[in-house]
Amino acid sequence: MVTKEMETLSPEALSLFGKPTKAKLIERVVFWGFRVGTYFVLACAASIFIDIFYKGGKTVFQSEYPFINVEFLTGSPQTLHVFEHDGASYELSDSDFRVFKEEAGVSIVSDTYAYSGGGIWPCIVGTVLLVVGSMAIALTLGILSAIFLSEYSKPGKVLNAVRLSILNLAGVPSIVFGIFGMGMFVLAFGWNVSLIAGWFTLAFMVLPIVISASEESMRAIPQGLRDASLALGASKWTAIRTNVLPYAMPGILTSSIIGVARVAGETAPIMFTAAYALRDQLPWQGLEHWYDFFFQGVMALPYHIYVVSAKIPQNEYTSRMQYGTAFVFLFIVAGITLISILLRIRMRKKYRWYCPW
């Protein structure tokens, strides 16, 4: 079969590329199938993000000064009261509705919508605390484990079994980690629903990813860098600390970027170990001792989205809260991820190793 394109080719080109065959035709069809599939996935993702940004933006931003819905970003979730008074329509959160009734001096009957008024400030604070704390624990334990597996452990069946177990843990569903965290940290350790229980549960959930990525980054560093340090009289730990960890850190930060996205978006572990559906006080408020901070439950954006979407009757007001929360949630995850990316770029520029062979 000779196509029109083949007819325009010179004899030299035909001898170079050869005549079209059935295998080449199949390869071309498969290539275009992969290409169309990739574009389709990207188009679906783009449509979802555009929908969230469009509908969520109408909740977060407003047409009048200060152009940002300050109450939504700084207030606590409340019940929304919708009513008419003296020919005007009102949509007030619970606290504003009580003030309005006192000033009006009359009894007002309103339609109420749970979780549809106020804001999401406690959810923002709780999400940031959960992500930062769990990633700090995961990176600390993950890097130490990777150092042992890469630099100190001896090859053998035991090491292979450990690595296989780590890879298997990376595929465990998040709800299993949530039940594990509830059984161990909340009940057995007596930490109750608290920040520290959520930190360790989420840290253990992303720990396999951090260990695997960190170990691969360390093993990619040439052995010559270690040998040079040892030849100059440095101890093994000094060689690892000065010639391995700094150059492996960009790869380690790559795992943290993946971990941030997973930690922030998992609802089940947060729901079982750290989050309340509604809590007005922030973790540092009303403490008797400073260490009580770690044993306070928090609100979290993914759990709040779940509650507003699945646990209460749906209407236009709850939809507004859902999209606004999702909009802010995406920005927070993107901001934390951006910080990790900038740190990785900076460390790549600072630490470069050259292998002449």
MOTA-V843221 format. One record per residue. N is the residue number from 0. RES is the residue in three letters. PHI is phi in radians with two decimals (NA if undefined). OMEGA is omega as a letter, one per 20 degrees, with the letter a starting at -180 (NA if undefined). NEAR is the number of other ideal C-beta (glycine too) atoms within 8 Angstrom. Layout:
n=N res=RES phi=PHI omega=OMEGA near=NEAR
n=N res=RES phi=PHI omega=OMEGA near=NEAR
This chain:
n=0 res=MET phi=NA omega=a near=3
n=1 res=VAL phi=-2.00 omega=a near=6
n=2 res=THR phi=-1.49 omega=r near=7
n=3 res=LYS phi=-1.12 omega=r near=5
n=4 res=GLU phi=-1.13 omega=r near=6
n=5 res=MET phi=-1.17 omega=a near=10
n=6 res=GLU phi=-1.17 omega=a near=7
n=7 res=THR phi=-1.42 omega=a near=5
n=8 res=LEU phi=-1.35 omega=r near=8
n=9 res=SER phi=-1.32 omega=r near=5
n=10 res=PRO phi=-1.00 omega=r near=5
n=11 res=GLU phi=-1.13 omega=r near=6
n=12 res=ALA phi=-1.17 omega=r near=8
n=13 res=LEU phi=-1.12 omega=r near=11
n=14 res=SER phi=-1.21 omega=a near=7
n=15 res=LEU phi=-1.36 omega=a near=6
n=16 res=PHE phi=-1.57 omega=r near=6
n=17 res=GLY phi=1.39 omega=r near=7
n=18 res=LYS phi=-1.43 omega=r near=6
n=19 res=PRO phi=-1.12 omega=r near=9
n=20 res=THR phi=-2.14 omega=r near=7
n=21 res=LYS phi=-1.12 omega=r near=5
n=22 res=ALA phi=-1.12 omega=r near=6
n=23 res=LYS phi=-1.18 omega=r near=8
n=24 res=LEU phi=-1.13 omega=r near=9
n=25 res=ILE phi=-1.10 omega=r near=8
n=26 res=GLU phi=-1.08 omega=a near=8
n=27 res=ARG phi=-1.17 omega=r near=8
n=28 res=VAL phi=-1.12 omega=r near=8
n=29 res=VAL phi=-1.12 omega=r near=8
n=30 res=PHE phi=-1.03 omega=a near=8
n=31 res=TRP phi=-1.22 omega=r near=8
n=32 res=GLY phi=-1.09 omega=r near=8
n=33 res=PHE phi=-1.10 omega=a near=8
n=34 res=ARG phi=-1.15 omega=r near=8
n=35 res=VAL phi=-1.13 omega=r near=8
n=36 res=GLY phi=-1.08 omega=r near=8
n=37 res=THR phi=-1.10 omega=r near=8
n=38 res=TYR phi=-1.12 omega=r near=8
n=39 res=PHE phi=-1.16 omega=r near=8
n=40 res=VAL phi=-1.09 omega=r near=8
n=41 res=LEU phi=-1.10 omega=r near=8
n=42 res=ALA phi=-1.16 omega=r near=8
n=43 res=CYS phi=-1.12 omega=r near=8
n=44 res=ALA phi=-1.08 omega=r near=8
n=45 res=ALA phi=-1.11 omega=r near=8
n=46 res=SER phi=-1.13 omega=r near=8
n=47 res=ILE phi=-1.14 omega=a near=8
n=48 res=PHE phi=-1.14 omega=r near=9
n=49 res=ILE phi=-1.10 omega=r near=8
n=50 res=ASP phi=-1.10 omega=a near=8
n=51 res=ILE phi=-1.15 omega=a near=12
n=52 res=PHE phi=-1.18 omega=a near=10
n=53 res=TYR phi=-1.24 omega=a near=8
n=54 res=LYS phi=-1.30 omega=r near=12
n=55 res=GLY phi=-1.23 omega=r near=14
n=56 res=GLY phi=-1.11 omega=r near=9
n=57 res=LYS phi=-1.22 omega=r near=9
n=58 res=THR phi=-1.48 omega=a near=13
n=59 res=VAL phi=-1.38 omega=a near=12
n=60 res=PHE phi=-1.88 omega=r near=8
n=61 res=GLN phi=-2.46 omega=a near=6
n=62 res=SER phi=-1.40 omega=a near=3
n=63 res=GLU phi=-1.80 omega=r near=4
n=64 res=TYR phi=-1.05 omega=j near=3
n=65 res=PRO phi=-1.58 omega=r near=4
n=66 res=PHE phi=1.20 omega=r near=7
n=67 res=ILE phi=-2.21 omega=r near=8
n=68 res=ASN phi=-1.31 omega=a near=11
n=69 res=VAL phi=-1.11 omega=a near=7
n=70 res=GLU phi=-1.08 omega=a near=9
n=71 res=PHE phi=-1.16 omega=a near=12
n=72 res=LEU phi=-1.50 omega=a near=13
n=73 res=THR phi=-2.07 omega=a near=7
n=74 res=GLY phi=-1.64 omega=r near=12
n=75 res=SER phi=-1.76 omega=r near=8
n=76 res=PRO phi=-1.06 omega=a near=13
n=77 res=GLN phi=-2.48 omega=r near=11
n=78 res=THR phi=-1.35 omega=r near=11
n=79 res=LEU phi=-1.70 omega=r near=14
n=80 res=HIS phi=-1.92 omega=r near=14
n=81 res=VAL phi=-2.02 omega=a near=11
n=82 res=PHE phi=-2.77 omega=r near=10
n=83 res=GLU phi=-2.10 omega=a near=6
n=84 res=HIS phi=-2.57 omega=a near=8
n=85 res=ASP phi=0.97 omega=r near=3
n=86 res=GLY phi=1.42 omega=r near=4
n=87 res=ALA phi=-1.98 omega=r near=6
n=88 res=SER phi=-1.66 omega=a near=6
n=89 res=TYR phi=-2.27 omega=r near=10
n=90 res=GLU phi=-2.29 omega=a near=8
n=91 res=LEU phi=-2.17 omega=r near=10
n=92 res=SER phi=-1.24 omega=a near=13
n=93 res=ASP phi=-1.02 omega=a near=12
n=94 res=SER phi=-1.15 omega=r near=8
n=95 res=ASP phi=-1.17 omega=r near=8
n=96 res=PHE phi=-1.16 omega=r near=12
n=97 res=ARG phi=-1.13 omega=r near=8
n=98 res=VAL phi=-1.13 omega=a near=8
n=99 res=PHE phi=-1.10 omega=r near=11
n=100 res=LYS phi=-1.12 omega=r near=10
n=101 res=GLU phi=-1.14 omega=a near=7
n=102 res=GLU phi=-1.24 omega=a near=6
n=103 res=ALA phi=-1.27 omega=r near=8
n=104 res=GLY phi=1.25 omega=r near=4
n=105 res=VAL phi=-2.30 omega=r near=5
n=106 res=SER phi=-1.42 omega=a near=4
n=107 res=ILE phi=-2.14 omega=r near=10
n=108 res=VAL phi=-1.69 omega=a near=4
n=109 res=SER phi=-2.30 omega=r near=8
n=110 res=ASP phi=-1.53 omega=a near=6
n=111 res=THR phi=-1.90 omega=r near=8
n=112 res=TYR phi=-2.35 omega=a near=12
n=113 res=ALA phi=-1.16 omega=r near=6
n=114 res=TYR phi=1.06 omega=a near=14
n=115 res=SER phi=-1.81 omega=r near=12
n=116 res=GLY phi=-2.08 omega=a near=14
n=117 res=GLY phi=1.27 omega=a near=12
n=118 res=GLY phi=-2.53 omega=a near=11
n=119 res=ILE phi=-2.28 omega=a near=14
n=120 res=TRP phi=-1.02 omega=r near=10
n=121 res=PRO phi=-1.05 omega=r near=14
n=122 res=CYS phi=-1.19 omega=r near=14
n=123 res=ILE phi=-1.11 omega=a near=12
n=124 res=VAL phi=-1.07 omega=a near=12
n=125 res=GLY phi=-1.08 omega=r near=15
n=126 res=THR phi=-1.12 omega=r near=14
n=127 res=VAL phi=-1.09 omega=r near=10
n=128 res=LEU phi=-1.10 omega=a near=11
n=129 res=LEU phi=-1.13 omega=a near=18
n=130 res=VAL phi=-1.17 omega=a near=12
n=131 res=VAL phi=-1.12 omega=a near=9
n=132 res=GLY phi=-1.15 omega=a near=12
n=133 res=SER phi=-1.17 omega=r near=16
n=134 res=MET phi=-1.22 omega=r near=14
n=135 res=ALA phi=-1.11 omega=r near=8
n=136 res=ILE phi=-1.17 omega=a near=11
n=137 res=ALA phi=-1.12 omega=r near=17
n=138 res=LEU phi=-1.18 omega=r near=11
n=139 res=THR phi=-1.11 omega=r near=8
n=140 res=LEU phi=-1.17 omega=a near=11
n=141 res=GLY phi=-1.16 omega=r near=14
n=142 res=ILE phi=-1.19 omega=r near=12
n=143 res=LEU phi=-1.09 omega=r near=8
n=144 res=SER phi=-1.14 omega=r near=11
n=145 res=ALA phi=-1.14 omega=r near=15
n=146 res=ILE phi=-1.08 omega=r near=12
n=147 res=PHE phi=-1.13 omega=a near=9
n=148 res=LEU phi=-1.16 omega=a near=13
n=149 res=SER phi=-1.51 omega=a near=11
n=150 res=GLU phi=-1.91 omega=a near=10
n=151 res=TYR phi=-1.95 omega=a near=6
n=152 res=SER phi=-1.29 omega=r near=9
n=153 res=LYS phi=-1.74 omega=r near=4
n=154 res=PRO phi=-1.05 omega=r near=4
n=155 res=GLY phi=2.93 omega=a near=6
n=156 res=LYS phi=-1.17 omega=a near=5
n=157 res=VAL phi=-1.12 omega=r near=6
n=158 res=LEU phi=-1.12 omega=r near=11
n=159 res=ASN phi=-1.11 omega=r near=8
n=160 res=ALA phi=-1.15 omega=r near=8
n=161 res=VAL phi=-1.12 omega=r near=10
n=162 res=ARG phi=-1.12 omega=r near=9
n=163 res=LEU phi=-1.13 omega=r near=8
n=164 res=SER phi=-1.12 omega=r near=8
n=165 res=ILE phi=-1.11 omega=r near=11
n=166 res=LEU phi=-1.13 omega=r near=10
n=167 res=ASN phi=-1.17 omega=r near=8
n=168 res=LEU phi=-1.12 omega=a near=9
n=169 res=ALA phi=-1.12 omega=a near=9
n=170 res=GLY phi=-1.75 omega=a near=5
n=171 res=VAL phi=-1.27 omega=r near=8
n=172 res=PRO phi=-1.05 omega=a near=5
n=173 res=SER phi=-1.15 omega=a near=11
n=174 res=ILE phi=-1.15 omega=r near=8
n=175 res=VAL phi=-1.15 omega=r near=8
n=176 res=PHE phi=-1.10 omega=r near=15
n=177 res=GLY phi=-1.11 omega=r near=16
n=178 res=ILE phi=-1.16 omega=r near=9
n=179 res=PHE phi=-1.07 omega=r near=10
n=180 res=GLY phi=-1.12 omega=r near=17
n=181 res=MET phi=-1.14 omega=a near=12
n=182 res=GLY phi=-1.20 omega=a near=8
n=183 res=MET phi=-1.50 omega=a near=9
n=184 res=PHE phi=-1.41 omega=a near=13
n=185 res=VAL phi=-1.31 omega=a near=15
n=186 res=LEU phi=-1.68 omega=a near=8
n=187 res=ALA phi=-1.16 omega=r near=7
n=188 res=PHE phi=-1.42 omega=r near=8
n=189 res=GLY phi=1.26 omega=r near=5
n=190 res=TRP phi=-1.45 omega=a near=9
n=191 res=ASN phi=1.03 omega=r near=8
n=192 res=VAL phi=-1.33 omega=a near=9
n=193 res=SER phi=-2.70 omega=r near=14
n=194 res=LEU phi=-1.04 omega=a near=16
n=195 res=ILE phi=-1.16 omega=r near=11
n=196 res=ALA phi=-1.15 omega=r near=16
n=197 res=GLY phi=-1.16 omega=r near=18
n=198 res=TRP phi=-1.02 omega=a near=13
n=199 res=PHE phi=-1.22 omega=r near=12
n=200 res=THR phi=-1.13 omega=r near=19
n=201 res=LEU phi=-1.18 omega=r near=16
n=202 res=ALA phi=-1.12 omega=r near=13
n=203 res=PHE phi=-1.16 omega=a near=11
n=204 res=MET phi=-1.19 omega=a near=12
n=205 res=VAL phi=-1.70 omega=a near=15
n=206 res=LEU phi=-1.03 omega=r near=13
n=207 res=PRO phi=-1.02 omega=r near=10
n=208 res=ILE phi=-1.14 omega=a near=12
n=209 res=VAL phi=-1.15 omega=a near=18
n=210 res=ILE phi=-1.10 omega=a near=13
n=211 res=SER phi=-1.08 omega=a near=12
n=212 res=ALA phi=-1.16 omega=a near=13
n=213 res=SER phi=-1.18 omega=r near=17
n=214 res=GLU phi=-1.13 omega=r near=11
n=215 res=GLU phi=-1.11 omega=r near=9
n=216 res=SER phi=-1.14 omega=a near=15
n=217 res=MET phi=-1.23 omega=a near=14
n=218 res=ARG phi=-1.21 omega=r near=7
n=219 res=ALA phi=-1.36 omega=r near=7
n=220 res=ILE phi=-1.29 omega=a near=13
n=221 res=PRO phi=-1.01 omega=r near=6
n=222 res=GLN phi=-1.11 omega=a near=6
n=223 res=GLY phi=-1.06 omega=r near=7
n=224 res=LEU phi=-1.15 omega=r near=13
n=225 res=ARG phi=-1.21 omega=a near=12
n=226 res=ASP phi=-1.09 omega=r near=8
n=227 res=ALA phi=-1.11 omega=r near=9
n=228 res=SER phi=-1.16 omega=r near=12
n=229 res=LEU phi=-1.13 omega=r near=10
n=230 res=ALA phi=-1.16 omega=r near=6
n=231 res=LEU phi=-1.51 omega=r near=6
n=232 res=GLY phi=1.72 omega=r near=4
n=233 res=ALA phi=-1.32 omega=r near=9
n=234 res=SER phi=-1.31 omega=a near=5
n=235 res=LYS phi=-1.11 omega=r near=8
n=236 res=TRP phi=-1.13 omega=r near=6
n=237 res=THR phi=-1.10 omega=r near=9
n=238 res=ALA phi=-1.10 omega=r near=14
n=239 res=ILE phi=-1.18 omega=a near=12
n=240 res=ARG phi=-1.19 omega=a near=8
n=241 res=THR phi=-1.74 omega=a near=10
n=242 res=ASN phi=-2.04 omega=a near=12
n=243 res=VAL phi=-2.01 omega=a near=14
n=244 res=LEU phi=-1.01 omega=a near=11
n=245 res=PRO phi=-1.04 omega=a near=10
n=246 res=TYR phi=-1.39 omega=r near=11
n=247 res=ALA phi=-1.55 omega=a near=13
n=248 res=MET phi=-1.06 omega=r near=12
n=249 res=PRO phi=-1.00 omega=r near=12
n=250 res=GLY phi=-1.17 omega=r near=12
n=251 res=ILE phi=-1.14 omega=r near=16
n=252 res=LEU phi=-1.17 omega=r near=13
n=253 res=THR phi=-1.08 omega=r near=11
n=254 res=SER phi=-1.15 omega=r near=14
n=255 res=SER phi=-1.18 omega=r near=13
n=256 res=ILE phi=-1.10 omega=r near=12
n=257 res=ILE phi=-1.14 omega=a near=11
n=258 res=GLY phi=-1.13 omega=a near=13
n=259 res=VAL phi=-1.05 omega=a near=14
n=260 res=ALA phi=-1.09 omega=a near=10
n=261 res=ARG phi=-1.31 omega=a near=12
n=262 res=VAL phi=-1.07 omega=a near=15
n=263 res=ALA phi=-1.19 omega=a near=15
n=264 res=GLY phi=-1.70 omega=a near=8
n=265 res=GLU phi=-1.45 omega=a near=13
n=266 res=THR phi=-1.57 omega=a near=10
n=267 res=ALA phi=-1.06 omega=r near=10
n=268 res=PRO phi=-1.07 omega=r near=17
n=269 res=ILE phi=-1.15 omega=a near=16
n=270 res=MET phi=-1.12 omega=a near=10
n=271 res=PHE phi=-1.40 omega=a near=11
n=272 res=THR phi=-2.15 omega=a near=16
n=273 res=ALA phi=-2.35 omega=a near=16
n=274 res=ALA phi=-1.91 omega=r near=14
n=275 res=TYR phi=-1.91 omega=r near=8
n=276 res=ALA phi=-1.18 omega=r near=8
n=277 res=LEU phi=-2.64 omega=r near=7
n=278 res=ARG phi=-2.64 omega=a near=8
n=279 res=ASP phi=-1.29 omega=a near=5
n=280 res=GLN phi=-1.33 omega=r near=8
n=281 res=LEU phi=-1.43 omega=a near=6
n=282 res=PRO phi=-1.01 omega=a near=11
n=283 res=TRP phi=-1.63 omega=a near=6
n=284 res=GLN phi=-1.72 omega=r near=6
n=285 res=GLY phi=1.23 omega=a near=3
n=286 res=LEU phi=-1.64 omega=r near=9
n=287 res=GLU phi=-1.50 omega=r near=3
n=288 res=HIS phi=-2.30 omega=a near=5
n=289 res=TRP phi=-1.12 omega=a near=5
n=290 res=TYR phi=-1.32 omega=r near=6
n=291 res=ASP phi=-1.15 omega=r near=9
n=292 res=PHE phi=-0.96 omega=a near=10
n=293 res=PHE phi=-1.28 omega=a near=8
n=294 res=PHE phi=-1.92 omega=r near=10
n=295 res=GLN phi=-1.72 omega=r near=12
n=296 res=GLY phi=-1.36 omega=a near=10
n=297 res=VAL phi=-2.33 omega=r near=16
n=298 res=MET phi=-1.64 omega=a near=14
n=299 res=ALA phi=-2.47 omega=a near=13
n=300 res=LEU phi=-1.06 omega=a near=15
n=301 res=PRO phi=-1.11 omega=r near=13
n=302 res=TYR phi=-1.21 omega=r near=14
n=303 res=HIS phi=-1.13 omega=r near=15
n=304 res=ILE phi=-1.08 omega=r near=13
n=305 res=TYR phi=-1.09 omega=a near=11
n=306 res=VAL phi=-1.13 omega=a near=11
n=307 res=VAL phi=-1.18 omega=a near=13
n=308 res=SER phi=-1.53 omega=a near=9
n=309 res=ALA phi=-2.12 omega=a near=4
n=310 res=LYS phi=-1.88 omega=a near=7
n=311 res=ILE phi=-2.32 omega=r near=8
n=312 res=PRO phi=-1.03 omega=a near=4
n=313 res=GLN phi=-1.58 omega=r near=6
n=314 res=ASN phi=-2.77 omega=a near=8
n=315 res=GLU phi=-1.15 omega=a near=5
n=316 res=TYR phi=-1.36 omega=r near=12
n=317 res=THR phi=-1.19 omega=r near=15
n=318 res=SER phi=-1.09 omega=r near=10
n=319 res=ARG phi=-1.09 omega=r near=12
n=320 res=MET phi=-1.20 omega=r near=12
n=321 res=GLN phi=-1.05 omega=a near=11
n=322 res=TYR phi=-1.21 omega=r near=13
n=323 res=GLY phi=-1.13 omega=r near=14
n=324 res=THR phi=-1.15 omega=r near=15
n=325 res=ALA phi=-1.10 omega=r near=11
n=326 res=PHE phi=-1.07 omega=r near=15
n=327 res=VAL phi=-1.16 omega=a near=14
n=328 res=PHE phi=-1.03 omega=r near=13
n=329 res=LEU phi=-1.08 omega=r near=11
n=330 res=PHE phi=-1.17 omega=r near=8
n=331 res=ILE phi=-1.16 omega=r near=13
n=332 res=VAL phi=-1.09 omega=r near=12
n=333 res=ALA phi=-1.11 omega=r near=8
n=334 res=GLY phi=-1.16 omega=r near=8
n=335 res=ILE phi=-1.14 omega=r near=13
n=336 res=THR phi=-1.12 omega=r near=11
n=337 res=LEU phi=-1.09 omega=r near=8
n=338 res=ILE phi=-1.07 omega=r near=8
n=339 res=SER phi=-1.11 omega=r near=12
n=340 res=ILE phi=-1.15 omega=r near=10
n=341 res=LEU phi=-1.13 omega=r near=8
n=342 res=LEU phi=-1.12 omega=r near=9
n=343 res=ARG phi=-1.12 omega=r near=13
n=344 res=ILE phi=-1.10 omega=r near=8
n=345 res=ARG phi=-1.12 omega=a near=8
n=346 res=MET phi=-1.26 omega=r near=12
n=347 res=ARG phi=-1.14 omega=r near=9
n=348 res=LYS phi=-1.26 omega=a near=6
n=349 res=LYS phi=-1.39 omega=a near=7
n=350 res=TYR phi=-1.99 omega=r near=9
n=351 res=ARG phi=-2.25 omega=r near=6
n=352 res=TRP phi=-2.02 omega=a near=8
n=353 res=TYR phi=-2.03 omega=r near=4
n=354 res=CYS phi=-1.91 omega=a near=6
n=355 res=PRO phi=-1.32 omega=a near=3
n=356 res=TRP phi=-1.82 omega=NA near=2
